[in-house]
Amino acid sequence: MLRRLHIRNIALISEADIEFDEKLNILSGETGSGKSVILDSINFVLGSKADKSMIRYGEQELSVRAEFVVDKDSSVVKTLLDMDIETDGNIIITRKYNMEGKGGIKINGNAVTAAMLKSLTQRLVDVHGQSEHFFLLSEENQLKVVDGLIGVNADEIKSKLSVLISEKKELKRKISALGGNEAERERRLDLLNYQIREIEVAELREGEFEELKSRQNIIANTEKILSALNEVAAIINDDGGCADSISSVKHCLGGISSLNDDYSKLYDRIESLKLEIEDVSQTVTDLAEDLSFDGREAQEIEERLTLLKSLRKKYGADEKEILRFLQDARQQAELLTDSAAIIDKCSKEIEQKNREIYSLCRELSKLRKECTTKFVKSVVAELKTLNIVDAAFSVEFVDYSLETADLNSFDGSDRIRFMFSANRGEPLKPLNKVISGGEMSRFMLAVKTLLKDVNGISTYIFDEIDSGISGITANTVARKFIAISKNTQILAVSHLPQVCAASDAQFLIFKTEENGKTFTQVKRLDEDSKIKELVRLTGGVESEAAIKHAKELINELKNN
C-alpha cells in the first residue's frame, strides 16, 4: 500500500505531505482545485514521463517521495532483490526533475533507471484514469486474470508445462551439439573431414615454423656469413695471426714455468687457450665448408612456411594449437558419424514431449473456458449495477491445433481477448478498441469486485470513476469500493457524496492565496469536516437537515 506521499514544487503545490489510510482514500474538491495534480505526482513517482511544465512557476526543481509497505513475500520484494536492493517490506521511491531536463530516481537510497522503476511500480500500483494504461487492456494480463480465477489447478498445469518445455529444450540442445538435422550434420561432417585431411597431409611437428624461419634466415645471408667466417679463419691462421702469437707466448712461458707455481699455472692457461683457438679454427673451417646456397631448398622452405602460415590462420596460433584442433576435429567427426541413431532417438522424444505439452494445453484451455463462462455472467451483472445496463461481455479464444499451437510457452497455447459492447445492438469488439475511460474504470471496478489479488497489486487508483453516475448507481459504486478496499488499498478522486461517505480517509483539495501567489493545499478531514464536505457535495446549505442527512449516509455505508 501507498503509506505516504510527499510532493514539492509541482504545479500549484509548493509542498504537501499526505498520509494515506490502508483502505479507502477519497480526494475531493472544487473543479480546478488541483486534484489531478495529486494523481500526476503519483504517476510521476511511478515512472511516467517528466515534463518541465510540471515544475511550479519560479522554482528550479520538483520532487516526489512515495513510501510503500508491502508483504515480505510479495513479488515486489523479489523484484527488488533481483535489482540487488534490500528491503524489509518498506519501499521508498524518490524522484526529482529540474528545469534543465535532468533528474534522478532512487529506490531505498539506490539510484535506478526509469525502466527499473517501472518494472517495480507496475507491481505496486494500478492507475485507472482517462489517459492511463489499464491493466486489463493488455491481452497478456487478461489471460493472467482468467488463470487467477482458476487458481491452483492452472498453476499445477503450468508447472508441468514448464518441466516438459525445459526437457524439450535440453533435447534440442543435444541435437544441435550433434550437428542438427541430417543435412546440417552432413555439412558439418564434410567440413570436419576436409579440415582433418588438410592438417594430416601437412604432417606438422611442434616448433617446425621457428626452425624453418631460422634456416631461411641463414640461406638469405649465406654470402655475409661466409665472408665473416673466412675473415675469422684468416685472423686465427695467417702468418703472424692469433695462433702464431699464442704459440710465441707459450714458448716464452715454457722457460720459466718450472720456477714457480704461479708461472706454471699461467703456462697451463696459455696451453688451454692454444687448444681452444685450434678448436675454434677447425669449427670455422667446418662451418665454411658446410655453408652453401641451394635455390631449391630456399623455395621449399618458402612454400612450407606459406602452408604453415595458412594453417595457423585457420586452426591455431602455432603447431601445438593446430594439432589440438586436429584432435578435437577427429573426436567431433567420430561423434557425428555415430550420431544418426542418437539424433533420431532425441527427435522422437521431442515429438512425444510436444504431444504431452499439447495435451496439457488442451486441459488448460478447457479449465479456462469453463471458468470464463461464469466470469462473463458475473461481470455483466456487475456492469449493469454500475449503470452500463446494456453491457455485453465475452472472452474470445483463438482456436489452435497441434500444428499451430505454441508449444514453447509456459502459459499454454491460448490467446484470448476480452470482447465488449456498452450499447444495445452494437457488436462485441476487443475491449481496448471500444471502451471509454469512464466505462473502463467501472469495468475494472466490476472485475475487482469479483477478484481478489489476481495480479498481486496492492493499490488501485481511480480517477473520475463517477462520471455520469448518480442515484442508486452511486450507492452501488460506494459499496463496491468498500468491498474491494477490505483487501486492496484504493485512492479515488470522486464528486459522489456516497463514495466520499464510504471513505476511511477523506482529503480535501483546495486553493489558497498568499502574497499574490496561488497555492494548492491538501487537508485530511476529521469527522466534522467530512460531514461539511458531504453537505457541499450534495449541493445543500449547511443546515441541520443537511448535516443529519450526511451523518445518516456515513452510518448507512459504514454499517454495510
Summary of the structure (lengths in Angstrom):
residues: 560
radius of gyration: 44.6
end to end distance: 23.5
largest distance: 150.7
contacts: 1689
relative contact order: 0.13
helix: 57%
strand: 17%
